Structure formats: C-alpha cells, structure tokens
Amino acid sequence: MTVNNDLLYFESCHTSWCFNTVKLRFKRIPRPLARQASATDFVHAQWEPYFKLNVGDQSEEFTVVLNKSESRLLRSWRHSPNCIHCFGGDSEYQTEEISLARLNDLLNRRE
C-alpha cells in the first residue's frame, strides 16, 4: 500500500486500485498478467465515487462502500507475496461488481 499526498494505491490479486481519500473517488484497473497497472492505465480509467473505505488492520482485506446505505460494496484483499488468495498469481478468478438483485437471482436459480 502506497500513500502519495491524498492518493492511496494498492494491488489486489487482479486489480490495481487508486483512491483519492479527500474527494472520495477511486479508480480500478484490471492488472495485466504479472505486472501492476501503469500510470497510463490510471490516466485513462474513470473516477468512481465511494462513500467509505475500510482497510483491515490485522489482515489484507478491504471493503469499498459505494453508497451511504452500505448496500453496494466491493470487497477484496491486498495482494501479497505468496498470496493465498490467488495462489501466487496463477488464479483465473476475476473481480466484478454484482448487484444484490442479481445475486438473489443467481442464488434462487440454484435452489
């Protein structure tokens, strides 16, 4: 995790993140294989608003709260050496946002 002025940068297993902690907005860029997103990647990405950022003190977990009612969340973890979440970078999992309505629909189909 890197802090530069009002900007906070860190990597999750599949995404590079940049948070403007004063203006409460963020950018996220899918990481190209085996490297961090570049400055050029961040320049072209769009800023998105967020309400609150919760970063775990004792773990690599973090939650981006997207609205005041806390019904829209992005949850992930910061990437680390020998990461247990992505098996050292060999995972095929991708980060995506899903609405509660879509999640309920998906869960109801499995019953």
One Martini backbone bead per residue (centre of mass of N, CA, C, O) as a GRO file, in nm:
protein
  111
    1MET     BB    1   0.097   0.036   0.023
    2THR     BB    2   0.040   0.371  -0.108
    3VAL     BB    3   0.114   0.709  -0.016
    4ASN     BB    4   0.014   1.016  -0.209
    5ASN     BB    5  -0.097   1.238  -0.049
    6ASP     BB    6  -0.441   1.176  -0.139
    7LEU     BB    7  -0.322   0.899  -0.239
    8LEU     BB    8  -0.415   0.551  -0.276
    9TYR     BB    9  -0.222   0.251  -0.324
   10PHE     BB   10  -0.318  -0.082  -0.456
   11GLU     BB   11  -0.311  -0.442  -0.465
   12SER     BB   12  -0.471  -0.689  -0.604
   13CYS     BB   13  -0.478  -0.978  -0.773
   14HIS     BB   14  -0.655  -0.818  -1.036
   15THR     BB   15  -0.610  -0.515  -0.914
   16SER     BB   16  -0.574  -0.172  -0.947
   17TRP     BB   17  -0.561   0.091  -0.699
   18CYS     BB   18  -0.721   0.427  -0.658
   19PHE     BB   19  -0.739   0.672  -0.395
   20ASN     BB   20  -0.929   0.959  -0.313
   21THR     BB   21  -0.956   1.063   0.020
   22VAL     BB   22  -1.095   1.350  -0.022
   23LYS     BB   23  -1.304   1.297  -0.282
   24LEU     BB   24  -1.421   1.011  -0.288
   25ARG     BB   25  -1.244   0.839  -0.510
   26PHE     BB   26  -1.198   0.585  -0.777
   27LYS     BB   27  -0.971   0.345  -0.924
   28ARG     BB   28  -0.987   0.056  -1.152
   29ILE     BB   29  -0.755  -0.199  -1.274
   30PRO     BB   30  -0.684  -0.443  -1.455
   31ARG     BB   31  -0.434  -0.662  -1.439
   32PRO     BB   32  -0.184  -0.744  -1.589
   33LEU     BB   33   0.007  -0.987  -1.633
   34ALA     BB   34   0.261  -0.970  -1.395
   35ARG     BB   35   0.148  -0.664  -1.333
   36GLN     BB   36   0.107  -0.347  -1.295
   37ALA     BB   37  -0.037  -0.076  -1.337
   38SER     BB   38  -0.011   0.204  -1.511
   39ALA     BB   39  -0.024   0.536  -1.543
   40THR     BB   40  -0.182   0.523  -1.808
   41ASP     BB   41  -0.413   0.349  -1.707
   42PHE     BB   42  -0.511   0.561  -1.494
   43VAL     BB   43  -0.572   0.800  -1.681
   44HIS     BB   44  -0.808   0.636  -1.848
   45ALA     BB   45  -0.959   0.605  -1.604
   46GLN     BB   46  -1.242   0.625  -1.414
   47TRP     BB   47  -1.400   0.790  -1.183
   48GLU     BB   48  -1.537   0.682  -0.865
   49PRO     BB   49  -1.753   0.679  -0.622
   50TYR     BB   50  -1.734   0.690  -0.258
   51PHE     BB   51  -1.799   0.659   0.094
   52LYS     BB   52  -1.601   0.414   0.197
   53LEU     BB   53  -1.293   0.288   0.356
   54ASN     BB   54  -1.201  -0.047   0.455
   55VAL     BB   55  -0.907  -0.138   0.637
   56GLY     BB   56  -0.736  -0.384   0.759
   57ASP     BB   57  -0.519  -0.428   1.030
   58GLN     BB   58  -0.481  -0.771   1.038
   59SER     BB   59  -0.527  -0.756   0.724
   60GLU     BB   60  -0.587  -0.753   0.359
   61GLU     BB   61  -0.858  -0.647   0.382
   62PHE     BB   62  -1.128  -0.482   0.187
   63THR     BB   63  -1.377  -0.206   0.171
   64VAL     BB   64  -1.603  -0.064  -0.064
   65VAL     BB   65  -1.822   0.195  -0.013
   66LEU     BB   66  -2.074   0.321  -0.240
   67ASN     BB   67  -2.296   0.384  -0.010
   68LYS     BB   68  -2.473   0.495   0.261
   69SER     BB   69  -2.641   0.213   0.302
   70GLU     BB   70  -2.441  -0.031   0.234
   71SER     BB   71  -2.547  -0.203  -0.043
   72ARG     BB   72  -2.265  -0.124  -0.185
   73LEU     BB   73  -1.992  -0.350  -0.244
   74LEU     BB   74  -1.634  -0.392  -0.225
   75ARG     BB   75  -1.445  -0.695  -0.200
   76SER     BB   76  -1.111  -0.759  -0.076
   77TRP     BB   77  -0.749  -0.799  -0.128
   78ARG     BB   78  -0.430  -0.768  -0.074
   79HIS     BB   79  -0.154  -0.825  -0.226
   80SER     BB   80   0.097  -1.084  -0.176
   81PRO     BB   81   0.334  -1.266  -0.106
   82ASN     BB   82   0.222  -1.571  -0.133
   83CYS     BB   83  -0.070  -1.575  -0.210
   84ILE     BB   84  -0.372  -1.738  -0.106
   85HIS     BB   85  -0.587  -1.623  -0.324
   86CYS     BB   86  -0.393  -1.669  -0.611
   87PHE     BB   87  -0.153  -1.863  -0.605
   88GLY     BB   88   0.074  -1.651  -0.703
   89GLY     BB   89  -0.108  -1.571  -0.986
   90ASP     BB   90  -0.280  -1.852  -1.096
   91SER     BB   91  -0.551  -1.727  -1.117
   92GLU     BB   92  -0.888  -1.691  -1.285
   93TYR     BB   93  -1.001  -1.480  -1.124
   94GLN     BB   94  -1.243  -1.212  -1.117
   95THR     BB   95  -1.337  -0.887  -1.089
   96GLU     BB   96  -1.672  -0.792  -0.972
   97GLU     BB   97  -1.984  -0.647  -0.998
   98ILE     BB   98  -2.281  -0.704  -0.789
   99SER     BB   99  -2.599  -0.713  -0.736
  100LEU     BB  100  -2.839  -0.807  -0.520
  101ALA     BB  101  -3.045  -0.893  -0.733
  102ARG     BB  102  -2.852  -1.078  -0.893
  103LEU     BB  103  -2.775  -1.260  -0.659
  104ASN     BB  104  -3.060  -1.362  -0.596
  105ASP     BB  105  -3.108  -1.484  -0.872
  106LEU     BB  106  -2.874  -1.688  -0.864
  107LEU     BB  107  -2.957  -1.832  -0.598
  108ASN     BB  108  -3.250  -1.920  -0.692
  109ARG     BB  109  -3.151  -2.112  -0.926
  110ARG     BB  110  -3.008  -2.331  -0.723
  111GLU     BB  111  -3.279  -2.445  -0.568
   0.00000   0.00000   0.00000
